[in-house]
Amino acid sequence: MAESLKGKPVADAIKAELTEKVASLKEKGITPKLGIIRVGARPDDLFYEGGAKKTCQIVGMDSEVFEYPEDIDQASFEKAVTEIGAKKDVNGILMFSPLPKSLDERKIRSLIPVEKDVDCLTVGGAAKVFTDDATGFPPCTPTACMEMLHFYDIPIKGKKCVVLGRSLVVGKPMAMLLLREHGTVTICHSRTENLPDVCKDADILVAAVGRAKMVTADFVKPGQIVIDVGINADPDNPGKYCGDVNFADAEPIVEKISPVPAGVGSVTTSVLCKHTIMACEMQNS
Amino acid sequence: MAESLKGKPVADAIKAELTEKVASLKEKGITPKLGIIRVGARPDDLFYEGGAKKTCQIVGMDSEVFEYPEDIDQASFEKAVTEIGAKKDVNGILMFSPLPKSLDERKIRSLIPVEKDVDCLTVGGAAKVFTDDATGFPPCTPTACMEMLHFYDIPIKGKKCVVLGRSLVVGKPMAMLLLREHGTVTICHSRTENLPDVCKDADILVAAVGRAKMVTADFVKPGQIVIDVGINADPDNPGKYCGDVNFADAEPIVEKISPVPAGVGSVTTSVLCKHTIMACEMQNS
């Protein structure tokens, strides 16, 4: 039976560290603040927003939600995002995406100041990830995976790390973060030949492909560490979520595996707050 | 005996295509121009510059060298680069690096307009590579490797592509370009455990580590395609160059291999001109 890499202890450790940081910032008269920009009211966004606000509250920082109707026009929304970006008291900005199709998302994203881009929504933020610029903030999800690996003392240096999925939100930045810590990194995807064998060869397998339970027994091997980034509707349990890994299949085989829910997803809002506090420190240094 | 993936036929094909493009641009009264910025006069830079100027001449485009003394001060050089960047007739800019230590290279690079950044010297250029933005210009060397693979009809999609080296000039952008064409991409490096085995597992091995002849017989296998990006002083033949691959070792084993010299290095100035012409077309569209 594999060790379960639960997210809560990781998030708790981050929050404890952040609580101290916020307290010492407050002694200097500074309270870090996360700005959340939301257009419309998708249930998933509201759920994440609730978690983010709660984490802010736990660590002692402020948050503010800037909510707009789905039919907001481009010019008005550009003006709003620019104004939020200019707010001195907002240190980090999270904007839910995708935006409604009527909006030019690329343009909107570019209005977020890169120094407040705590979830890597801008081109400048992506560049910092690719070029290993420590002043940048990689997206929260792959950063949460790194926090998991660190917390559970899983060695990365020299190890075969296989990232399944190549999105700009998870797969590619994940690869860069693993490479930064001297992992040997393979990025594989739907077009990969012999995909199960490629995944099976990993010491650390990060599944970030967004397909429910696609990582089956033939993708894994004993001794392996599996980090499951997927959050998918569970086809077998209506109303429930499941990961990209078929947990029942993989768990008896591998050494350690993160569950879904209660795995990586439990860590992301703590990373969001961590980034915002780092941004606040840089903005006030 | 392996097929030799020579660079000259690849460069010739690109130059033929570019000659036609330049001719049609000239009919519209437009002549693409490459601006080359050089500080000091390192022999390697002068050699590359000579090749670039010659390629420009062959395809019918203009080039201009902007040369500065090694002791130029930051302010003067910033002013010069800004002025070159603003020149309407200069469509692409190559700047030799590293700059003398007395200069802030990061700052200088940022003065090159991203739309003229034909060798990916800017952060904006790097972002375009990472985010698969087709308006960007990846560095010339990894692009030359892709031109080699295309010219010799080597399939990439689904194949195991192993990039040895993780520099921002070759390794990382090479990985992104292979990924863009649906390769399964592994980035390995000096810290990789069992490095020979990781390389041996490749269908396509790109050696870009900058260490003379380090890829020996135990890194390769029959059926493999090897692209050697290295240009190193040959420890066994003073005054000669060699690649990262021990050619004598690997050539009898693998299926196809690019030689050094006369391999990838013969293609880079053609890519530089291709990028400049693409930049010119975008600037005039």
Contacts between the chains, C-beta under 8 A, distances in Angstrom:
chain1	res1	chain2	res2	distance
A	123	B	124	7.2
A	123	B	127	4.5
A	123	B	128	7.8
A	123	B	131	6.5
A	123	B	133	7.9
A	124	B	123	7.2
A	124	B	124	8.0
A	124	B	127	6.8
A	126	B	127	5.1
A	126	B	130	5.4
A	126	B	131	5.4
A	127	B	123	4.6
A	127	B	124	6.9
A	127	B	126	5.1
A	127	B	127	3.6
A	127	B	130	6.8
A	128	B	123	7.8
A	129	B	130	7.3
A	130	B	126	5.4
A	130	B	127	6.8
A	130	B	129	7.3
A	130	B	130	3.9
A	130	B	168	7.8
A	130	B	172	6.7
A	131	B	123	6.5
A	131	B	126	5.4
A	131	B	168	6.0
A	133	B	123	8.0
A	157	B	191	5.7
A	158	B	191	5.0
A	158	B	192	5.9
A	158	B	193	4.1
A	159	B	193	6.7
A	160	B	193	7.7
A	160	B	198	7.6
A	166	B	179	5.9
A	168	B	130	7.8
A	168	B	131	6.0
A	172	B	130	6.7
A	172	B	176	7.9
A	172	B	179	7.9
A	175	B	175	7.9
A	175	B	187	7.4
A	176	B	172	7.9
A	179	B	166	5.9
A	179	B	172	7.9
A	179	B	187	5.9
A	182	B	189	7.3
A	182	B	191	4.1
A	184	B	186	6.7
A	184	B	187	7.3
A	184	B	188	4.8
A	184	B	189	7.4
A	184	B	191	7.8
A	184	B	192	4.3
A	184	B	193	7.1
A	184	B	198	6.1
A	185	B	186	6.8
A	185	B	187	5.1
A	186	B	184	6.7
A	186	B	185	6.8
A	186	B	186	4.1
A	186	B	187	7.9
A	187	B	175	7.4
A	187	B	179	5.9
A	187	B	184	7.2
A	187	B	185	5.1
A	187	B	186	7.9
A	188	B	184	4.7
A	189	B	182	7.3
A	189	B	184	7.4
A	191	B	157	5.7
A	191	B	158	5.0
A	191	B	182	4.1
A	191	B	184	7.8
A	192	B	158	5.8
A	192	B	184	4.3
A	193	B	158	4.1
A	193	B	159	6.7
A	193	B	160	7.6
A	193	B	184	7.1
A	198	B	160	7.6
A	198	B	184	6.1
